[in-house]
Amino acid sequence: MNTNLNRYYFSPEHELFRESLRKFIEKEVLPYIDEWEAQQQVPKSLWRAFGEQGFLGLHYPPEYGGAGLDFFYTVVFAEEVSRVFSGGFGVIPLVTQYMSTPYIYKYGSPTLKQKYLPPVIRGEKIAAIGISEPAAGSDVAGIQTRAVRQGDEYIVTGQKTFISNGYYGDFIVLVVKTQPEAGLQGISLLVVDLDSPGITRHKLRKLGWHASDTAEIFFDQVRVPAENLIGKEGQGFFYLMEGLQLERLIGAVGAIAGIEHLMEYTLAYMAQRQAFGRPINRFQVLRHRMAQLHAETQAVKTFVYHACRLFAEGVYAVEECTIAKLLATELANKAAYECLQMFGGYGYIEDYKVARAYRDVRILTIGGGSSEIMREILAKILIDDRTYSAPADPAGGAADTVAEVVQLLRKQAAGPPIGVRIGLDLGEHHLVIDGTGPTNQLLEGAREAPCVLQVTPTDLQALLTGQLDPMQAFLSGKVRIQGDLNLALQLQRLFPR
Ligand SMILES: Cc1cc2nc3c(=O)[nH]c(=O)nc-3n(C[C@H](O)[C@H](O)[C@H](O)COP(=O)(O)OP(=O)(O)OC[C@H]3O[C@@H](n4cnc5c(N)ncnc54)[C@H](O)[C@@H]3O)c2cc1C
């Protein structure tokens, strides 16, 4: 642990909290981890014990049983549950508290919050987040699970896969299509109790994370009360994009804590393992490899804490969360490889924890958005000047702006055809206005056009309502044009004169 870095981000109270959590884990978790890994299950009673000690719901307000603490207590929590040589153990409370229930807390109705948050904070309920499907993982917009509104219920049909906590969990925040033809605006989030009739689930056998369950879940005409809709219908994609920042940050924090723990374990082994008449930590080549790893870990950790600080301050830091997730999880894989090498043949034997660490880290560059997706987000920021503005909040926000913009466009496109095909790149949302036929067609989700305008939903709204002058928008860079400028000019026919 780098004390200078810790002193900068953690108060003595944070450190006291860390100490008591670490002691609890040493007593209640570490002695049983091997057993739980072998059984591929952590007893649910453990989470009640976590809850009774006040270790859950750190960031949730007291009205739901939470502690209302600052985000760096959550950082401590994520670090400590990642220092047990079982990625599968750590992922259970992290998914429950930071990857599933935040959607209910941030966007859910008071009824949903009262129903689902207190039992999670007491450790009585385990939650899952259901995004991935057999044919759609990275491409979230491609999900097929369907929810059809019938009276005061949704009828859900479809399949999810790779769902952490999906087998032993109690409820799932389920990503569904409520309006398939509406593109990104046809995606919604529903809370679904996992014991509902029509649900079948199977545990998947996997390379690592043995203590956690990862399930495929089938939904056959599952009836879900309409009040279980999180936030507004059609806004689920935007809620997800925001929530994924926390998921990625927590992933990065856990990855770094795991590296540090693995390095401590490895350095202890290197101090006692003899070769050629001396401890192997005397061989310069090995010392330098560990020193290099230490340097890289501390550099990335510093950046991860910086991203945590931005998050704690409420900054919508897509770039920083993405970099943190990318670098920390890639480094965790490198660290596992390097550390295992220090153990020689013993590193390959299951009796040594490094073998499990080697298996467990492999998922980190895949789950929660793969490294390729992280690089894709960064490339868009770096090369395409893409900006990410905070999506919907319960009172409205950017997702509502997109909805309003699309509505405005529909209204204004009802006039004479503009004679050309123009694409609009609104960040997370793409559409094409095809005015080459007898009427203007609005094609949501389409991208192919000889001319594409990059503009934020807010600026497009200002253009469509006459609050922003098109020429000024172009000259100031608020609108960027890819393709033929003459075609772009035709879009002005939709703006007020
Ligand atoms: C143990 C485990 C736990 C998980 N837990 C959950 C969970 O709780 N909830 C949940 O919803 N999901 C969960 N997942 C699923 C996980 O998030 C997905 O596996 C991940 O998002 C990748 O999706 P995919 O597997 O469909 O791969 P694909 O999307 O098919 O990708 C295959 C490969 O192509 C690359 N690729 C895809 N698109 C691009 C692109 N545009 N540019 C460059 N490369 C690209 C990917 O990086 C990857 O290397 C879990 C997975 C595992 C294994």
The ligand as an ORCA input file, in Angstrom:
! r2SCAN-3c Opt
* xyz 0 1
  C     -18.119    -14.538    -15.596
  C     -18.952    -13.558    -16.334
  C     -19.821    -12.728    -15.639
  C     -20.639    -11.834    -16.328
  N     -21.580    -11.112    -15.635
  C     -22.517    -10.420    -16.338
  C     -23.643     -9.838    -15.670
  O     -23.777     -9.914    -14.446
  N     -24.582     -9.202    -16.421
  C     -24.485     -9.101    -17.773
  O     -25.363     -8.529    -18.389
  N     -23.416     -9.633    -18.439
  C     -22.454    -10.293    -17.753
  N     -21.392    -10.865    -18.410
  C     -21.309    -10.723    -19.866
  C     -20.213     -9.772    -20.300
  O     -20.522     -8.445    -19.961
  C     -20.033     -9.989    -21.810
  O     -19.437    -11.248    -21.971
  C     -19.214     -8.901    -22.459
  O     -19.897     -7.678    -22.472
  C     -18.818     -9.260    -23.909
  O     -19.940     -9.650    -24.637
  P     -19.926    -11.035    -25.452
  O     -19.453    -12.093    -24.533
  O     -21.230    -11.211    -26.101
  O     -18.800    -10.822    -26.531
  P     -18.992    -10.150    -27.977
  O     -19.718     -8.875    -27.841
  O     -19.525    -11.180    -28.897
  O     -17.484     -9.840    -28.353
  C     -16.598    -10.864    -28.830
  C     -15.236    -10.184    -29.053
  O     -15.387     -9.141    -30.037
  C     -14.935     -7.922    -29.478
  N     -15.767     -6.831    -29.982
  C     -17.128     -6.714    -29.930
  N     -17.511     -5.557    -30.474
  C     -16.385     -4.905    -30.883
  C     -16.117     -3.655    -31.510
  N     -17.112     -2.805    -31.809
  N     -14.832     -3.337    -31.795
  C     -13.818     -4.179    -31.473
  N     -14.003     -5.374    -30.870
  C     -15.257     -5.729    -30.572
  C     -15.081     -8.082    -27.978
  O     -14.223     -7.215    -27.272
  C     -14.694     -9.526    -27.798
  O     -13.286     -9.641    -27.782
  C     -20.538    -11.732    -17.732
  C     -19.629    -12.537    -18.428
  C     -18.874    -13.461    -17.754
  C     -17.978    -14.371    -18.540
*
